[in-house]
Structure formats: C-alpha cells, structure tokens
C-alpha cells in the first residue's frame, strides 16, 4: 500500500511538472489546434516554443516580445526565416509584429494564416489580440473589438475559407518554423 502511494505521488508530481509544456501545444482536443479556441497560437493551443530551448527554460509563460528579447538568436533566426519566405516584410521587427499575442506560436500561426488566405496581418492581429487595427489598415468594421481565436478570426476575415483547415495549416507551419529556428539557435 505504501509503495502504491509512492508511485501515485510520483506520477502526480510528474504530471504537474510536465503539464505546462503540454498545455502549450494545440494538437487536438477542445479548443486546440484546428478551429478551436486559440486564444491560441493558439493557446488552448499553440506553443510558446521558448521552453524547448535550454536558454529560454521557464519562458513558457513569456509574451512573444519578452521571449524574443531574451533569446536574440531565436529572434534573428525566426525573423530571417519568415522574411525569406515572404511572410514578414524586410525591416519588420518580429517583436513588434508579435506584440499583444499570448505566445510566439500564436503569432507565427497568425502570420502564416494571413499569408495563406491573403488577409492583412494587421487585421488578424487586431482580432486575435483585441486591439485596434494599426492606422492605415483597411480592416472590416469591428476588427479588434474583442479577442478572438485563430479560427474565429479566420471566420471573420475570410468567411469563405475553411477555418478549421486554415487554422490547422497555419499552426503546423508555425510549429515547423519555430522548431527549425530553435534548433538553429
């Protein structure tokens, strides 16, 4: 009985220790990955992707701006990667672009989705962060009036698109970019 209790205690401690890492990934389940509630990079969903790199341990709760400021190699690699793919205009500061998002994965997924669906990133960002669109952008009325998940933002900005498929694709692309950038940094 005592041995069984020790095993259960150890298992519970392990679950508590790894739960924050699993909570950062949006693969399936309610609110995860596809069209669910990505307050996401998904955060009921996407990864912060800072906790995988040894130099950013404990950064899972960090905002993208904080994470990129602390990990300049990740910032540089990811910015270069996104710019080389034509997803981020030259001279754009990724920290500024991702300001207001819950985590880095959410921001990068939004960048991919806006490119994939030809929807202005400023409008996607406004909807997902609940902030007013940048001046000079022509977003639909009501953009940024409340925080929306990635899927809901897609529905609002590209109503003819399959939000679940588009969300899943953007999340997968973001995961791949972040993994590659972290490996290189």
PEVENJO-V568982 format. One record per residue. N is the residue number from 1. NEAR is the number of other ideal C-beta (glycine too) atoms within 8 Angstrom. Layout:
{{N;NEAR} {N;NEAR}}
//
This chain:
{{1;4} {2;5} {3;6} {4;7} {5;8} {6;8} {7;8} {8;8} {9;8} {10;8} {11;8} {12;8} {13;8} {14;8} {15;8} {16;7} {17;6} {18;8} {19;8} {20;9} {21;9} {22;7} {23;6} {24;14} {25;10} {26;17} {27;6} {28;6} {29;7} {30;6} {31;10} {32;14} {33;12} {34;11} {35;10} {36;16} {37;11} {38;20} {39;10} {40;19} {41;22} {42;18} {43;13} {44;13} {45;18} {46;18} {47;14} {48;15} {49;13} {50;14} {51;13} {52;8} {53;11} {54;4} {55;8} {56;14} {57;7} {58;6} {59;13} {60;10} {61;6} {62;12} {63;9} {64;15} {65;10} {66;9} {67;16} {68;15} {69;9} {70;11} {71;14} {72;8} {73;9} {74;15} {75;12} {76;9} {77;12} {78;15} {79;12} {80;8} {81;11} {82;13} {83;12} {84;6} {85;6} {86;5} {87;8} {88;9} {89;5} {90;4} {91;4} {92;10} {93;7} {94;13} {95;11} {96;8} {97;12} {98;13} {99;9} {100;6} {101;15} {102;8} {103;18} {104;17} {105;20} {106;20} {107;14} {108;16} {109;19} {110;17} {111;14} {112;14} {113;17} {114;13} {115;10} {116;10} {117;11} {118;5} {119;11} {120;9} {121;11} {122;10} {123;15} {124;14} {125;16} {126;16} {127;15} {128;16} {129;10} {130;10} {131;8} {132;5} {133;12} {134;8} {135;4} {136;3} {137;10} {138;3} {139;11} {140;7} {141;3} {142;6} {143;12} {144;12} {145;5} {146;5} {147;7} {148;10} {149;15} {150;20} {151;14} {152;11} {153;14} {154;16} {155;9} {156;11} {157;14} {158;10} {159;6} {160;3} {161;9} {162;5} {163;12} {164;9} {165;9} {166;14} {167;18} {168;11} {169;11} {170;14} {171;19} {172;8} {173;12} {174;15} {175;12} {176;8} {177;13} {178;14} {179;10} {180;10} {181;12} {182;11} {183;6} {184;7} {185;11}}
//
